[in-house]
């Protein structure tokens, strides 16, 4: 969990708000997408490089 995700999680724990939980999930999904894009660009293990 990144610091940004941790903040969203703490907000959710404090409020129990569905909106806070969804912000946490959205941040996690965005980070996963960015990580996948970064790995694709640098030719991560298992990618086909010509």
Secondary structure, DSSP 4 states (H G I P E B T S, - for coil): --HHHHHHHHHHHHH--HHHHHHHHHHHHHHHHHHHHHHHHTT-TT----
